[in-house]
Every structure is written in structure tokens, then in C-alpha cells.
Amino acid sequence: QVQLVESGGGLVQAGGSLRLSCAVSGVIFRVQHMAWYRQAPGKERELVSTIQIGGAPTYADSVKGRFTISRDNTKVYLQMNSLRPEDTAVYYCNRDLSVYASRDLWSWGQGTQVNVSS
């Protein structure tokens, strides 16, 4: 069974930085196309960034130039710079929904809360 464990969130002032991590176990991670998502209060979960095997990272327009996605053999990371209050959300990692069907996403982890104060 695949397990996703997100970490690294916290409270930061606008303009600050955080680095999120997502540990993935129970699957051959190196062949998975991965992504970060976020869900703000009262809003639907949205795709933030993707990192596909052999492909260039992609970013939502709202985070382009501020966030950087990366990965190693067991984890996927999201470096978040120049944070804004509108980045406040619970952040999750999972398979890349632009590659996989929604039914092929893994069960969501607990996410990591990011709060950006103005």
C-alpha cells in the first residue's frame, strides 16, 4: 500500500520561504510522475506543480517563478519562495493528475499546512 507523508509546512510571513517534503513508500518511486497540490479553505484542491520522469517541471501560473519542484530517489520537494497570503493552504503530493486518471491517484496523505501572514 502506498503511503504519502508530507512535511515542512508552517507559519511564515509574506515574502518568506518554506521547503516542503513528501516521502513516498510502498511503490517504485523512481518511475512515478509526481505532483504537488494544495487546497485552501473553502476551495477545491488544485494542481500546483508537476515533475514527470524525463520531462520539464510545470507550474501553475500563480506560483511560477516562486516555487521549484524537485525529487530524489524517495522524496519529492517543493521549495516555496516569496510566499504570499494567497499561498495559504494544505499542501499534498500525489501522482500527476495531468498524466494519470483520477482513479489512479493514491490515497491522499494528511498534507502539510502552510500559513502565510501578511
Secondary structure as a PSIPRED ss2 file (coil, helix, strand):
# PSIPRED VFORMAT (PSIPRED V4.0)

   1 Q C   1.000  0.000  0.000
   2 V C   1.000  0.000  0.000
   3 Q E   0.000  0.000  1.000
   4 L E   0.000  0.000  1.000
   5 V E   0.000  0.000  1.000
   6 E E   0.000  0.000  1.000
   7 S E   0.000  0.000  1.000
   8 G C   1.000  0.000  0.000
   9 G C   1.000  0.000  0.000
  10 G E   0.000  0.000  1.000
  11 L E   0.000  0.000  1.000
  12 V E   0.000  0.000  1.000
  13 Q E   0.000  0.000  1.000
  14 A C   1.000  0.000  0.000
  15 G C   1.000  0.000  0.000
  16 G C   1.000  0.000  0.000
  17 S C   1.000  0.000  0.000
  18 L E   0.000  0.000  1.000
  19 R E   0.000  0.000  1.000
  20 L E   0.000  0.000  1.000
  21 S E   0.000  0.000  1.000
  22 C E   0.000  0.000  1.000
  23 A E   0.000  0.000  1.000
  24 V E   0.000  0.000  1.000
  25 S E   0.000  0.000  1.000
  26 G C   1.000  0.000  0.000
  27 V C   1.000  0.000  0.000
  28 I C   1.000  0.000  0.000
  29 F H   0.000  1.000  0.000
  30 R H   0.000  1.000  0.000
  31 V H   0.000  1.000  0.000
  32 Q C   1.000  0.000  0.000
  33 H C   1.000  0.000  0.000
  34 M E   0.000  0.000  1.000
  35 A E   0.000  0.000  1.000
  36 W E   0.000  0.000  1.000
  37 Y E   0.000  0.000  1.000
  38 R E   0.000  0.000  1.000
  39 Q E   0.000  0.000  1.000
  40 A C   1.000  0.000  0.000
  41 P C   1.000  0.000  0.000
  42 G C   1.000  0.000  0.000
  43 K C   1.000  0.000  0.000
  44 E C   1.000  0.000  0.000
  45 R C   1.000  0.000  0.000
  46 E E   0.000  0.000  1.000
  47 L E   0.000  0.000  1.000
  48 V E   0.000  0.000  1.000
  49 S E   0.000  0.000  1.000
  50 T E   0.000  0.000  1.000
  51 I E   0.000  0.000  1.000
  52 Q C   1.000  0.000  0.000
  53 I C   1.000  0.000  0.000
  54 G C   1.000  0.000  0.000
  55 G C   1.000  0.000  0.000
  56 A C   1.000  0.000  0.000
  57 P C   1.000  0.000  0.000
  58 T E   0.000  0.000  1.000
  59 Y E   0.000  0.000  1.000
  60 A C   1.000  0.000  0.000
  61 D C   1.000  0.000  0.000
  62 S C   1.000  0.000  0.000
  63 V C   1.000  0.000  0.000
  64 K C   1.000  0.000  0.000
  65 G C   1.000  0.000  0.000
  66 R C   1.000  0.000  0.000
  67 F E   0.000  0.000  1.000
  68 T E   0.000  0.000  1.000
  69 I E   0.000  0.000  1.000
  70 S E   0.000  0.000  1.000
  71 R E   0.000  0.000  1.000
  72 D C   1.000  0.000  0.000
  73 N C   1.000  0.000  0.000
  74 T C   1.000  0.000  0.000
  75 K E   0.000  0.000  1.000
  76 V E   0.000  0.000  1.000
  77 Y E   0.000  0.000  1.000
  78 L E   0.000  0.000  1.000
  79 Q E   0.000  0.000  1.000
  80 M E   0.000  0.000  1.000
  81 N C   1.000  0.000  0.000
  82 S C   1.000  0.000  0.000
  83 L C   1.000  0.000  0.000
  84 R C   1.000  0.000  0.000
  85 P H   0.000  1.000  0.000
  86 E H   0.000  1.000  0.000
  87 D H   0.000  1.000  0.000
  88 T C   1.000  0.000  0.000
  89 A E   0.000  0.000  1.000
  90 V E   0.000  0.000  1.000
  91 Y E   0.000  0.000  1.000
  92 Y E   0.000  0.000  1.000
  93 C E   0.000  0.000  1.000
  94 N E   0.000  0.000  1.000
  95 R E   0.000  0.000  1.000
  96 D C   1.000  0.000  0.000
  97 L C   1.000  0.000  0.000
  98 S C   1.000  0.000  0.000
  99 V C   1.000  0.000  0.000
 100 Y C   1.000  0.000  0.000
 101 A C   1.000  0.000  0.000
 102 S H   0.000  1.000  0.000
 103 R H   0.000  1.000  0.000
 104 D H   0.000  1.000  0.000
 105 L C   1.000  0.000  0.000
 106 W C   1.000  0.000  0.000
 107 S C   1.000  0.000  0.000
 108 W C   1.000  0.000  0.000
 109 G C   1.000  0.000  0.000
 110 Q C   1.000  0.000  0.000
 111 G C   1.000  0.000  0.000
 112 T E   0.000  0.000  1.000
 113 Q E   0.000  0.000  1.000
 114 V E   0.000  0.000  1.000
 115 N E   0.000  0.000  1.000
 116 V E   0.000  0.000  1.000
 117 S E   0.000  0.000  1.000
 118 S C   1.000  0.000  0.000
